[in-house]
Amino acid sequence: MKKIIFLNIIGLLALGCGEQKKDGLASQKAELEELRAEITGLQKKADQLQEAILSANPEGGAKSKSVETMTIARGDFSSYLTIEGKVDAERSTIATAKAPGVITNISVRAGQYVSRGQTLATLDANAMVQSKAPIEQQLSFAKTLYEKQKRLFDKGIGTEVQLLQAKTQMDATQKQLNAIDAQIAMYRITSPISGTIESIDVKIGQAASPGIPAFKVVNLRSLKVTAEVAESYSSKINKGDKVTIKLKDLDKEVDAKITFASKVIDPLNRTFKIEIRLPGIQGAKPNMLATLKIADYENDQAIAIPINAVQTTEEGSIVMLLDSANNKLAAKKVDVTVGKSSGTQMEITKGLSPGDQLIIVGNADLNDGQIVTLNNSEAVRPKENE
């Protein structure tokens, strides 16, 4: 009996503890719901405060950012291919001997200006000169014989055949003498062009031979710039294209046009050659390095903006515009399509229109819709709601 009573007491105590535990869990759940409701209310209030701040005057808004803008307009835009070239003489050649011989005299010096055909050096031609003397005597005799025969013929003495034979002998001897003079002339080294003696590669007493350079003659009055251009530009660069030539060593720059563009690709380096006649630049010399900027694209109605105003995202390229609607100044994200770039400028082919206010300073960390403060000298007033 006592055992049954004891068990009943334990059961009642366990039931009481279970009810107390159940009441505590319900209380905790109720408290959790109250906290969640309080958090939701606080978050809603915080969002309302943030919206109020963003909608306030930018001068007093804590989230506003100072920016600078530019007005979009159409204008000229060109992209350039920049390559290295060198100055070369348009007329440059070497003078060589026409016959083998020993140099007996050099009649010019390096740096001297010479005319075309001028004698630069002479070779030993004594043997040819000595063979000339007998021929000169024969010619003198032939001329005398002809003149006497002609006087007799004029007086009716002698025949026409005799006169013709005398004249033929005289002409043949003259041609023989001319041939010897031509051979003697081959023992003179002459300048093929008018220009300046750049180098003398022979000395008196030295043997000269045909094809071996003896003098280098350069016409510095006519210079050009040559360069090798990659094969990929063969369809874009043509004769007559505009080019800017910069001579680094002279710190001079001049505009010109391509005077020659080869139609043949070099199979070794896959390039083609171009030439530009160099306008008169004082101090320019052959082999001087030159930088060429060739316009490979031009558009006189392009929209071009600073490259640093364009931001690249996973979705594409964007820019930030100034939105002055709703009586406030804010940043507006706009997707754009970019074209070619040149220096610090980039062409925009889609997304911008003339008159748009592009944010060019302070655009890097802007968010779409963020309030901004305009720092331009000419402020843009917010538009009133219509």
Secondary structure, DSSP 8 states (H G I E B T S, - for coil): -HHHHHHHHHHHHHHHHHHHHHHHHHHHHHHHHHHHHHHHHHHHHHHHHHHHHHHS-TTT-TT-EEEEEEE--EEEEEEEEEEEEEEEEEEEEEEE-SS-EEEEEE---TT-EE-TT-EEEEE--HHHHHHHHHHHHHHHHHHHHHHHHHHHHHTT-S-HHHHHHHHHHHHHHHHHHHHHHHHHHTTEEE-SSSEEEEEE---TT-EE-TTSEEEEEEEEEEEEEEEEEEGGGTTT--TT-EEEEEETTTTEEEEEE--EE-SS--TTT-EEEEEEEE---TT--TT-EEEEEEEEEEEEEEEEEEGGG-EE-SS-EEEEEEE--TTS-EEEEEEEEEEEEETTEEEEEES--TT-EEEEES-TT--TT-BEEE-SSS--------
